[in-house]
Amino acid sequence: MQPASLGYRTNLALLRAGGSVVEDRGDHLVVRTPANPEFWWGNFLLLDHVPPAAACEGWLARFEAAFPGFGHVAIGFDGPTALEAPEEDLSWFEDHGCAVTADVVLTASALAETGRRNETATYRPLRSDDDWAASIDLRLRCRDEGLDPEDYHRFAAARAQEHRRLVAQGHGEWFGAFVDEMLVSQMGLFRTEPGLARFQSVETDPAFRRRGLASSLLHHVGAWGLASLGVATLVIVADPEYHAIALYRKAGFADTERQLGVERRPGAASSATS
């Protein structure tokens, strides 16, 4: 199976480079990240179609067989049917405790001036052990309160190791915005294939939001990527209901396609009646 969608294609390229294992089973991929079992979208199935309702139970069983004891569910959908399918086509999964994710894949070949820049922060790549420890701490400060803190710390630490490995391999850089030497905003940008680079994990400390830090860092990193990575197109994936997507659109990113999936957090009910 060769992923057709830009979002999943660039995501899989980074996962492979970071140490994930991808098994091709013809009509779907099994993606595993052995070093980070708490990473839901590093341990998932990617189907080449949106299944009919009658087949959904079977796919859920396949996920559970592939990831016994993991506790979560994460299944992505690729191909033409996934790009066009209404979210209602995945209602079976919703009825069984899963949330449908329909993220927006945005692209840009140049960045627009938004007029909102923060000139007081320092913008630079992460380099030292202290920098990467600060990256983990920032992720924890941005954590959804509904997530278990110990599990999330393991997830964040393993992800930082993956990102640091990608930097060491020369795929890109991980950047931060520092205020009084404190890391308060961060994101990565990595080349995934000729001409394409993918943003990763745009985060800003809740106490430092609405100061123009994320937009300033986005411009800094995007300009660096277009000049230094030898790419023509920047790719970013965003939740259409989260405020950050407005920042990306103002910066010159345009909606390109949709990335469709379903997920269920560990401990969530497995059906609407349980």
C-alpha positions in Angstrom: 0.0 0.0 0.0 1.3 3.4 -1.0 -0.3 6.3 0.9 -1.9 8.8 -1.4 -2.7 11.6 1.1 -0.1 14.3 1.7 -0.8 14.3 5.4 -0.3 10.6 6.1 2.6 10.3 3.5 4.6 13.0 5.3 3.7 11.6 8.7 4.8 8.1 7.8 8.1 9.4 6.4 8.9 11.0 9.7 7.8 8.0 11.7 10.1 5.7 9.7 13.0 8.1 10.0 12.4 8.3 13.8 12.5 4.5 14.3 8.9 3.4 13.7 8.2 0.1 11.8 5.7 0.0 9.0 4.3 -3.4 7.9 2.5 -3.5 4.6 -0.5 -5.8 4.6 -1.9 -4.9 1.1 -5.0 -3.0 1.9 -3.6 -1.5 5.1 -0.5 -0.6 7.0 0.4 -1.5 10.6 2.5 1.2 12.1 4.4 0.5 15.3 6.6 2.7 17.4 8.2 0.2 19.9 10.0 2.9 21.9 6.8 4.8 22.6 3.7 2.7 23.2 1.9 5.7 24.6 2.1 7.4 21.2 -1.4 6.6 19.8 -0.6 7.8 16.3 2.7 6.1 16.3 0.9 2.8 16.9 -2.0 2.6 14.5 -3.6 1.1 11.4 -3.8 3.0 8.1 -6.4 1.7 5.7 -6.5 2.4 2.0 -10.3 3.1 2.1 -13.1 4.1 4.4 -14.8 0.7 5.3 -18.6 0.2 5.1 -20.4 0.0 8.4 -20.6 -3.8 8.1 -16.8 -4.1 8.0 -16.0 -1.7 10.9 -16.2 -4.3 13.7 -13.7 -6.4 11.8 -11.2 -3.6 11.5 -11.6 -2.8 15.2 -10.8 -6.4 16.0 -7.8 -6.3 13.7 -6.5 -3.2 15.6 -6.9 -5.0 18.9 -5.1 -8.1 17.6 -2.2 -6.0 16.3 -1.9 -3.9 19.5 -3.0 -6.2 22.4 -3.0 -4.5 25.7 -2.3 -1.0 24.3 -5.7 0.3 25.5 -6.2 2.9 22.8 -7.6 2.8 19.3 -6.1 4.7 16.3 -7.1 4.0 12.7 -6.5 6.3 9.8 -8.1 6.2 6.3 -6.3 7.0 3.1 -7.1 7.0 -0.6 -9.7 8.8 -2.7 -12.7 7.6 -0.5 -11.1 9.1 2.6 -10.5 12.4 1.0 -14.1 12.7 0.0 -16.1 10.7 2.6 -18.4 12.5 5.0 -17.6 12.0 8.7 -21.0 10.3 9.0 -19.5 7.3 7.2 -17.6 6.6 10.4 -20.6 6.7 12.7 -20.2 3.0 13.6 -16.9 3.9 15.3 -18.5 6.8 17.1 -21.2 4.5 18.4 -18.4 2.4 19.8 -16.6 5.1 21.8 -14.3 6.5 19.1 -13.9 10.1 18.1 -13.7 11.0 14.4 -10.8 13.2 13.6 -11.0 15.2 10.3 -7.9 17.3 10.4 -7.0 19.8 7.7 -3.7 19.5 5.8 -2.4 22.9 4.8 0.5 23.9 2.5 2.5 27.0 1.7 5.2 27.9 -0.7 5.8 31.3 0.9 4.8 32.9 4.1 2.7 36.0 4.4 3.4 38.9 6.8 0.8 38.9 9.6 1.9 42.1 11.2 2.0 40.5 14.6 5.6 39.8 15.6 7.2 39.3 19.0 10.6 41.0 18.9 11.5 40.4 22.6 12.0 36.6 22.4 15.0 34.7 21.1 14.3 32.2 18.3 16.8 29.4 17.8 17.3 25.6 17.4 17.5 23.3 20.4 21.0 22.0 20.9 21.9 21.0 24.5 20.5 18.4 26.9 19.0 21.2 28.9 17.2 22.5 25.8 15.7 19.1 25.1 14.7 18.7 28.8 13.0 22.1 28.5 11.1 20.8 25.4 9.7 17.9 27.5 8.7 20.3 30.3 6.9 22.6 27.8 4.9 19.7 26.4 3.9 18.8 29.9 2.7 22.4 30.6 0.6 22.1 27.4 -0.8 18.7 28.3 -4.6 18.1 28.0 -5.7 17.8 31.6 -7.7 14.7 30.7 -4.4 12.8 30.0 -2.6 10.8 32.7 0.5 12.8 33.7 2.8 9.8 34.1 1.8 8.3 30.8 2.1 11.6 29.1 5.6 12.2 30.5 6.8 8.9 29.0 5.2 9.8 25.7 6.8 13.3 25.7 10.2 12.0 26.6 10.1 9.3 23.9 8.9 11.9 21.3 11.8 14.2 22.2 14.2 11.4 21.6 12.7 10.8 18.2 12.8 14.5 17.3 16.4 14.8 18.5 17.3 11.7 16.4 15.7 13.4 13.3 17.8 16.5 13.9 21.0 14.4 14.3 20.3 12.6 11.0 20.1 15.9 9.2 16.3 15.9 8.4 15.7 19.3 9.9 15.7 21.2 13.1 13.7 21.7 16.3 13.2 25.4 17.2 12.2 27.2 20.3 11.2 30.7 21.3 12.9 31.7 24.5 11.8 34.5 26.9 14.4 35.3 29.6 16.1 32.0 28.7 12.8 30.0 29.3 11.5 27.9 26.4 7.9 29.0 25.9 7.0 28.0 22.3 8.4 25.2 20.1 8.0 23.4 16.8 10.0 21.2 14.4 10.4 21.3 10.7 11.7 18.2 8.8 12.2 17.4 5.1 10.1 14.3 4.3 10.8 13.9 0.6 12.2 16.0 -2.2 10.4 19.3 -2.2 8.4 18.8 1.0 8.9 19.6 4.7 6.5 18.9 7.5 5.9 20.9 10.6 5.6 19.0 13.9 4.1 19.8 17.3 3.4 23.5 17.4 3.1 24.3 21.1 3.1 27.5 23.2 3.0 27.7 27.0 -0.5 28.6 28.1 0.9 31.4 30.2 2.6 33.0 27.2 -0.1 32.8 24.5 -1.5 35.8 22.6 1.9 37.5 22.6 2.7 36.7 18.9 5.3 34.1 19.9 3.9 31.2 17.9 3.3 33.3 14.7 6.8 34.8 15.0 8.4 31.4 15.5 6.4 29.9 12.6 7.7 32.6 10.3 11.3 32.1 11.6 11.1 28.4 11.1 9.3 28.5 7.8 11.7 31.0 6.3 14.6 28.8 7.5 13.1 25.7 5.9 12.5 27.3 2.5 16.0 28.6 2.5 18.0 25.8 4.1 16.1 22.5 3.5 15.9 22.7 -0.3 12.1 22.4 -0.3 9.4 24.3 -2.1 6.4 23.4 0.0 5.7 23.5 3.7 3.1 21.1 5.2 1.2 21.5 8.4 -1.7 19.5 9.8 -4.3 21.2 12.1 -7.5 20.5 14.0 -10.2 22.6 12.2 -11.8 23.4 15.6 -8.6 24.6 17.3 -7.6 28.3 17.2 -4.1 27.6 15.8 -5.5 27.0 12.3 -6.4 30.7 11.9 -2.7 31.5 12.7 -1.6 29.2 9.9 -4.0 30.6 7.4 -3.0 34.1 8.2 0.6 33.1 7.7 -0.1 32.0 4.1 -1.0 28.3 4.5 -3.9 27.2 2.4 -6.3 24.2 2.9 -5.1 21.4 0.7 -6.8 18.2 1.8 -8.3 16.4 4.8 -6.8 13.8 7.0 -9.5 11.4 8.3 -9.2 9.0 11.3 -10.8 7.6 14.4 -9.3 7.3 17.9 -10.3 6.2 21.3 -8.3 7.1 24.4 -7.2 4.4 26.9 -9.9 3.8 29.5 -12.7 5.2 27.3 -15.9 3.2 26.9 -15.8 0.7 24.1 -19.5 1.3 23.1 -22.2 3.8 23.5 -24.1 1.5 25.8 -21.2 0.4 28.1 
